[in-house]
Amino acid sequence: MQGLFDFTVCEQCYKEVIEPEVRQGVELARRLDQAPAVVGGPGFTCQLYSERMRRVWKEAVSMGEQMGLEHLRAKVTERKAKERELQMKTAQLQQQAASLRIQAQTQEHLAINAMRVSLSAASNNIMLAGIGAGKRIDANHILVPSGQADLSQTTQLNNQAAMLKVQAGQVEDQARMAQEEWRRFWE
């Protein structure tokens, strides 16, 4: 609706809500009908798709043209501001969660590499101990004595990865809560 404020309505909602009231002579609807604009694409949001905003429209119509227009402008402006805020918050939270998941994956890869190094060192120590004692080494029957391989770094890295996954899950929950806030209070 050009010239009035950022009140955008999709074609379907226009036909369901505005057009019937234009035919009935509702002044606010006629004013909207006189300022059509073709909009769409990224960032386009229909202001009348939800039951909440259709109630706001009915309230505005019942107030008369001028008061109704002010009421509608205030509600739409408030809703648009909240929509932008929640979109930015959700995008930031989703990005943060993705970053935490990547960090967790990196920690898991580091843990695997640390385990390989520890097991390789333990294996080398066993072979050296066997060779130093003059024993013949059978690669198919090497046993790693308990405590020979130090896997503490592996455990520490896996614990860090698990904590990062928990944090990512918490951040994803915050993003879901922001989306739920939109659905419950603003849609």
Backbone torsions as a table, in degrees:
resi	resn	phi	psi	omega
1	MET	NA	95.1	-177.2
2	GLN	-68.3	146.5	175.0
3	GLY	82.9	-20.7	-179.6
4	LEU	-95.7	-62.6	176.7
5	PHE	177.9	-172.6	-174.0
6	ASP	-81.0	65.8	179.4
7	PHE	-108.0	99.7	-176.8
8	THR	-107.1	140.0	-178.1
9	VAL	-135.9	132.8	177.8
10	CYS	-73.6	166.3	-176.6
11	GLU	-61.1	-42.1	-178.5
12	GLN	-63.3	-46.5	179.9
13	CYS	-67.9	-33.3	176.1
14	TYR	-59.9	-47.3	-178.7
15	LYS	-67.0	-34.8	-177.9
16	GLU	-79.6	-33.5	-171.2
17	VAL	-113.6	-54.7	-172.1
18	ILE	-76.0	-51.7	-174.7
19	GLU	-55.3	-46.1	178.4
20	PRO	-60.5	-35.1	-179.5
21	GLU	-76.3	-27.7	173.6
22	VAL	-63.7	-44.2	179.5
23	ARG	-63.9	-29.8	179.2
24	GLN	-83.4	-5.2	177.2
25	GLY	86.4	16.8	178.0
26	VAL	-67.3	121.0	-172.4
27	GLU	-61.5	-42.8	179.9
28	LEU	-61.7	-41.5	178.4
29	ALA	-65.9	-39.3	178.8
30	ARG	-65.4	-36.6	178.2
31	ARG	-64.6	-40.4	176.6
32	LEU	-65.3	-38.6	-177.7
33	ASP	-66.9	-26.2	-179.1
34	GLN	-80.2	-11.8	-176.9
35	ALA	-123.3	51.9	-179.0
36	PRO	-71.3	150.2	175.6
37	ALA	-143.7	141.1	177.6
38	VAL	-87.6	114.8	178.8
39	VAL	-132.5	166.9	178.8
40	GLY	159.4	-173.5	179.1
41	GLY	85.9	-164.6	-176.9
42	PRO	-61.4	136.7	178.4
43	GLY	86.5	-9.3	179.1
44	PHE	-74.8	129.8	176.9
45	THR	-131.4	125.5	175.1
46	CYS	-74.6	131.6	-177.9
47	GLN	-89.4	-4.4	-177.2
48	LEU	-119.5	14.4	-176.3
49	TYR	-77.0	-23.6	-175.9
50	SER	-97.0	156.2	177.1
51	GLU	-61.9	-38.5	-179.8
52	ARG	-59.2	-48.7	-177.5
53	MET	-72.8	-27.0	174.6
54	ARG	-68.5	-33.9	174.6
55	ARG	-66.5	-41.1	177.1
56	VAL	-60.3	-41.3	178.3
57	TRP	-60.5	-46.2	-179.8
58	LYS	-62.4	-39.8	176.7
59	GLU	-61.0	-44.5	-179.2
60	ALA	-62.6	-42.5	179.5
61	VAL	-62.5	-41.2	-177.9
62	SER	-69.8	-18.7	-179.2
63	MET	-84.2	-12.3	-175.2
64	GLY	95.8	168.7	-170.7
65	GLU	-59.9	-56.9	-172.4
66	GLN	-68.9	-51.8	179.4
67	MET	-64.7	-38.7	178.8
68	GLY	-63.2	-41.2	179.0
69	LEU	-63.5	-43.0	178.3
70	GLU	-64.5	-42.8	178.6
71	HIS	-61.3	-47.4	180.0
72	LEU	-62.4	-44.6	179.7
73	ARG	-59.3	-45.8	-178.6
74	ALA	-63.0	-45.8	-178.5
75	LYS	-66.1	-42.6	-179.2
76	VAL	-68.0	-41.6	179.1
77	THR	-62.7	-44.8	178.4
78	GLU	-62.1	-43.9	-178.7
79	ARG	-65.8	-43.9	179.6
80	LYS	-61.9	-42.5	179.6
81	ALA	-62.5	-43.6	179.6
82	LYS	-66.7	-38.4	178.7
83	GLU	-60.9	-46.9	178.8
84	ARG	-62.7	-43.7	179.8
85	GLU	-59.6	-47.9	-178.1
86	LEU	-70.0	-34.0	176.5
87	GLN	-64.2	-43.8	178.9
88	MET	-65.9	-42.6	-179.8
89	LYS	-63.4	-45.5	-179.8
90	THR	-63.3	-44.1	179.3
91	ALA	-62.2	-42.6	179.1
92	GLN	-63.5	-44.5	-179.6
93	LEU	-65.2	-40.4	178.4
94	GLN	-65.1	-38.9	177.7
95	GLN	-65.9	-42.1	178.7
96	GLN	-62.8	-43.2	179.0
97	ALA	-63.5	-42.3	178.8
98	ALA	-62.6	-41.3	178.5
99	SER	-62.7	-43.4	178.2
100	LEU	-63.6	-39.1	178.4
101	ARG	-65.4	-38.8	177.4
102	ILE	-65.8	-41.8	177.2
103	GLN	-61.5	-40.8	178.5
104	ALA	-63.1	-43.4	179.0
105	GLN	-62.7	-40.3	177.4
106	THR	-61.9	-43.8	178.1
107	GLN	-61.8	-38.5	178.2
108	GLU	-64.5	-41.5	177.7
109	HIS	-64.6	-41.1	177.0
110	LEU	-63.0	-38.4	178.7
111	ALA	-63.7	-42.8	178.6
112	ILE	-62.2	-44.4	179.3
113	ASN	-65.0	-40.7	178.0
114	ALA	-62.7	-39.2	178.1
115	MET	-64.7	-43.2	178.7
116	ARG	-60.4	-43.8	179.6
117	VAL	-63.3	-45.3	-179.7
118	SER	-62.8	-44.9	-179.6
119	LEU	-68.1	-36.7	177.5
120	SER	-65.2	-43.3	178.2
121	ALA	-63.1	-42.5	178.8
122	ALA	-63.7	-41.4	179.0
123	SER	-63.8	-43.6	178.1
124	ASN	-61.9	-41.4	178.9
125	ASN	-62.2	-40.1	179.4
126	ILE	-64.9	-45.2	-178.9
127	MET	-65.0	-41.8	179.2
128	LEU	-64.9	-39.5	178.4
129	ALA	-64.1	-39.6	179.5
130	GLY	-69.6	-41.3	-179.5
131	ILE	-68.6	-41.4	179.5
132	GLY	-63.4	-27.9	-179.9
133	ALA	-89.3	2.3	178.3
134	GLY	78.8	17.9	-179.1
135	LYS	-91.2	149.6	175.0
136	ARG	-81.5	135.6	-177.3
137	ILE	-96.7	126.1	172.9
138	ASP	-108.4	108.2	-174.8
139	ALA	-60.1	-23.3	-179.5
140	ASN	-82.1	-11.5	-175.5
141	HIS	-128.3	36.3	177.9
142	ILE	-86.4	128.7	176.1
143	LEU	-108.7	136.6	176.3
144	VAL	-93.0	113.2	179.2
145	PRO	-62.4	147.4	-179.7
146	SER	-57.8	134.3	177.7
147	GLY	88.7	-7.9	-179.6
148	GLN	-70.4	-42.2	-178.2
149	ALA	-91.7	124.0	178.7
150	ASP	-90.1	104.6	-178.4
151	LEU	-103.1	18.6	-177.6
152	SER	-64.7	-38.4	178.5
153	GLN	-66.1	-38.3	177.6
154	THR	-61.8	-45.6	178.9
155	THR	-61.6	-44.2	179.9
156	GLN	-61.7	-44.8	-179.8
157	LEU	-66.1	-39.6	177.2
158	ASN	-65.5	-37.4	177.0
159	ASN	-64.5	-41.2	177.5
160	GLN	-62.9	-41.5	178.7
161	ALA	-62.2	-42.6	179.9
162	ALA	-63.4	-41.1	179.0
163	MET	-65.2	-39.5	178.0
164	LEU	-64.0	-37.7	177.5
165	LYS	-65.7	-39.7	177.5
166	VAL	-62.6	-45.3	178.6
167	GLN	-61.5	-41.4	178.5
168	ALA	-61.8	-41.6	177.9
169	GLY	-62.6	-39.5	178.4
170	GLN	-65.7	-40.2	178.9
171	VAL	-66.6	-40.6	176.9
172	GLU	-62.6	-37.0	175.9
173	ASP	-62.8	-39.6	177.7
174	GLN	-62.9	-39.8	178.3
175	ALA	-64.5	-42.1	178.0
176	ARG	-64.2	-38.3	178.8
177	MET	-65.5	-37.3	177.4
178	ALA	-64.8	-41.5	177.9
179	GLN	-66.1	-37.8	178.0
180	GLU	-67.2	-37.7	176.2
181	GLU	-58.9	-42.6	178.4
182	TRP	-60.8	-48.8	-177.5
183	ARG	-63.3	-40.9	-175.1
184	ARG	-77.3	-37.3	-169.7
185	PHE	-116.2	-16.4	-171.9
186	TRP	-125.8	-23.2	-173.8
187	GLU	-59.7	NA	NA
